Amino acid sequence: MIRNFSAENASEPEWFKSSYSGSDDNDCVEVAATPTAVLVRDSKHTHGPRLALAPTAWADFVAYASER
């Protein structure tokens, strides 16, 4: 899943979980899109480290994962 960046609040990106995650399930990752990267973080440690991927790398990953 890829979401477009919203410029409404450029200071903090909008994080979201997969629609396959339950609303109370914190054992997953969250993703946010920025103009230059797709960010990934652990939903249990929202202030912890974030992985930044090039949008093309994220798109390739999503395409690969959706085939599995």
Contact map, one row per residue, 1 for C-alpha under 8 A:
11100000000000000100000000000000000000000000000000000000000001000000
11110000000000000000000000000000100000000000000000000000001000000000
11111000000000000000000000000001100000000000000000000000000000000000
01111100000000000000000000000000110000000000000000000000000000000000
00111110000010000000000000000000111000000000000000000000000000000000
00011111110011000000000000000000010000000000000000000000000000000000
00001111110000000000000000000000000000000000000000000000000000000000
00000111110000000000000000000000000000000000000000000000000000000000
00000111111110000000000000000000000000000000000000000000000000000000
00000111111110000000000000000000000000000000000000000000000000000000
00000000111110000000000000000000000000000000000000000000000000000000
00000000111111000000000000000000000000000000000000000000000000000000
00001100111111100000000000000001110000000000000000000000000000000000
00000100000111110000000000000001100000000000000000000000000000000000
00000000000011111000000000000111100000000000000000000000000000000000
00000000000001111100000000000111000000000000000000000000000000000000
00000000000000111110100000011110000000000000000000000000000000000000
10000000000000011111100000000100000000000000000000000000000000000000
00000000000000001111110000000000000000000000000000000000000000000000
00000000000000000111110000000000000000000000000000000000000000000000
00000000000000001111111010010000000000000000000000000000000000000000
00000000000000000011111110000000000000000000000000000000000000000000
00000000000000000000111110000000000000000000000000000000000000000000
00000000000000000000011111000000000000000000000000000000000000000000
00000000000000000000111111110000000000000000000000000000000000000000
00000000000000000000000111110000000000000011000000000000000000000000
00000000000000000000000011111000000000000111000000000000000000000000
00000000000000001000100011111100000000000111000000000000000000000000
00000000000000001000000000111110000000011110000000000000000000000000
00000000000000111100000000011111000000011110000000000000000000000000
00000000000000111000000000001111100001111000000000000000000000000000
00100000000011110000000000000111110001110000000000000000000000000000
01111000000011100000000000000011111011100000000000000000000000000000
00011100000010000000000000000001111111100000000000000000000000000000
00001000000000000000000000000000111110000000000000000000000000000000
00000000000000000000000000000000011111000000000000000110000000000000
00000000000000000000000000000000111111100000000000011110000000000000
00000000000000000000000000000011110111110000000000011110010000000000
00000000000000000000000000000011110011111000000001111000000000000000
00000000000000000000000000001111000001111100000001110000000000000000
00000000000000000000000000001110000000111110110111100000000000000000
00000000000000000000000000111100000000011111110101000000000000000000
00000000000000000000000001111100000000001111110000000000000000000000
00000000000000000000000001110000000000000111110000000000000000000000
00000000000000000000000000000000000000001111111100000000000000000000
00000000000000000000000000000000000000001111111100000000000000000000
00000000000000000000000000000000000000000000111110000000000000000000
00000000000000000000000000000000000000001100111111000000000000000000
00000000000000000000000000000000000000001000001111100000000000000000
00000000000000000000000000000000000000111100000111110000000000000000
00000000000000000000000000000000000000111000000011111000000000000000
00000000000000000000000000000000000011110000000001111100000000000000
00000000000000000000000000000000000011100000000000111110110000000000
00000000000000000000000000000000000111000000000000011111110000000000
00000000000000000000000000000000000111000000000000001111111000000000
00000000000000000000000000000000000000000000000000000111111100000000
00000000000000000000000000000000000000000000000000001111111110000000
00000000000000000000000000000000000001000000000000001111111111000000
01000000000000000000000000000000000000000000000000000011111111100000
00000000000000000000000000000000000000000000000000000001111111110000
00000000000000000000000000000000000000000000000000000000111111111000
10000000000000000000000000000000000000000000000000000000011111111100
00000000000000000000000000000000000000000000000000000000001111111110
00000000000000000000000000000000000000000000000000000000000111111111
00000000000000000000000000000000000000000000000000000000000011111111
00000000000000000000000000000000000000000000000000000000000001111111
00000000000000000000000000000000000000000000000000000000000000111111
00000000000000000000000000000000000000000000000000000000000000011111
